[in-house]
Every structure is written in C-alpha cells, then in structure tokens.
Amino acid sequence: MVRWAAFSCLLVPVVLVVYGTSFGGAAVATLGLVAVTAACRVMLRHSEKAERAAGRLLAAEQSAPGHRGRHSRTGAGAHRGCHGSGGISPHD
C-alpha cells in the first residue's frame, strides 16, 4: 500500500505538469500528497499496534485460570431447571 502511495506522489505531479499546471502548482500538490500519505501511514501503524495489543489482552483474558466461559455457572443455581431438593411436588 505504501508503494502505491509513493507511486502516486510521483505520478500526480508529472501528470499535472503534462496537462499544463505550473511546476509550482505541481510541487504544492506533491507536498500535499506527501503530507496526507505520511499522516495515513502514521494512523495505520497506530491502529495496527492497538489491534495487536487488543489481541494480546483478549488472549490473556481467555487463558486466565478459573474462567469457564460466558454461560458456564457453578454453585447454587447452576441447574436452572431443578425444582427443589427432591421433595414431593404438586404434580405427584
């Protein structure tokens, strides 16, 4: 992706000069493209680092001991369908 950005930063001024824009105008356009490309590259690197950090955090949370998952429960109330301690129910 960076190669395409560098290619466009070189190609656009050439095309502008060929189609009659002054060298000064082409230079200003080139500087603008270089600035935008550099800003995009910085933001892309930042988002990649944040994504990697989030992945590591998620992996650490999933491998934590004692974690049984979202729907696993232990202790009282673990069997939600159970209706008591074995006594006689009104249906008997």
C-alpha positions as CSV (number, residue, x, y, z in Angstrom):
1,M,0.0,0.0,0.0
2,V,2.9,2.4,0.8
3,R,4.4,1.6,-2.6
4,W,1.2,2.7,-4.4
5,A,1.1,5.9,-2.3
6,A,4.7,6.7,-3.2
7,F,4.0,5.9,-6.9
8,S,1.0,8.3,-6.8
9,C,3.0,11.0,-5.1
10,L,5.4,10.8,-8.1
11,L,2.9,10.3,-10.8
12,V,0.5,13.1,-10.0
13,P,2.9,16.0,-10.4
14,V,4.1,14.5,-13.7
15,V,0.5,14.3,-15.0
16,L,-0.2,17.8,-13.7
17,V,2.8,19.3,-15.5
18,V,2.0,17.4,-18.7
19,Y,-1.6,18.8,-18.6
20,G,-0.4,22.4,-18.2
21,T,-0.1,23.0,-14.5
22,S,2.9,25.1,-13.4
23,F,5.8,23.5,-11.7
24,G,5.0,25.4,-8.5
25,G,1.4,24.1,-8.6
26,A,2.6,20.6,-9.1
27,A,5.1,21.0,-6.2
28,V,2.4,22.2,-3.9
29,A,0.2,19.2,-4.9
30,T,3.1,16.9,-4.3
31,L,3.7,18.3,-0.9
32,G,0.0,17.9,0.0
33,L,0.0,14.3,-1.2
34,V,3.2,13.5,0.8
35,A,1.6,15.0,3.9
36,V,-1.6,13.1,3.5
37,T,0.3,9.9,2.8
38,A,2.5,10.3,5.8
39,A,-0.5,11.0,8.1
40,C,-2.3,7.9,6.8
41,R,0.8,5.8,7.3
42,V,1.1,7.0,10.9
43,M,-2.6,6.3,11.6
44,L,-2.3,2.9,10.0
45,R,0.7,2.0,12.2
46,H,-1.1,3.2,15.3
47,S,-4.2,1.2,14.6
48,E,-2.1,-2.0,13.9
49,K,-0.3,-1.6,17.3
50,A,-3.7,-1.1,19.0
51,E,-5.1,-4.1,17.3
52,R,-2.1,-6.3,18.3
53,A,-2.4,-5.0,21.9
54,A,-6.2,-5.8,22.0
55,G,-5.5,-9.3,20.6
56,R,-2.9,-9.9,23.4
57,L,-5.3,-8.7,26.0
58,L,-8.1,-10.9,24.7
59,A,-5.8,-13.9,24.6
60,A,-4.7,-13.2,28.2
61,E,-8.3,-13.0,29.4
62,Q,-9.3,-16.2,27.6
63,S,-6.4,-18.1,29.1
64,A,-7.0,-16.9,32.7
65,P,-7.4,-19.8,35.2
66,G,-10.9,-20.4,36.6
67,H,-12.7,-18.8,33.7
68,R,-15.4,-21.1,32.5
69,G,-16.9,-19.1,29.7
70,R,-19.9,-16.9,29.4
71,H,-22.7,-19.4,30.0
72,S,-21.0,-21.8,32.5
73,R,-22.1,-21.4,36.1
74,T,-21.0,-23.1,39.2
75,G,-22.5,-23.3,42.7
76,A,-26.1,-22.6,43.7
77,G,-28.5,-22.1,40.8
78,A,-26.2,-23.9,38.3
79,H,-29.1,-26.1,37.2
80,R,-31.9,-23.7,36.5
81,G,-34.4,-26.4,35.7
82,C,-34.1,-28.1,39.1
83,H,-37.2,-27.6,41.3
84,G,-36.0,-28.4,44.8
85,S,-34.3,-30.9,47.0
86,G,-36.2,-34.0,46.0
87,G,-39.4,-33.4,47.9
88,I,-42.9,-34.1,46.7
89,S,-44.1,-31.7,44.1
90,P,-47.7,-30.7,43.5
91,H,-47.6,-32.7,40.3
92,D,-47.0,-36.1,42.1
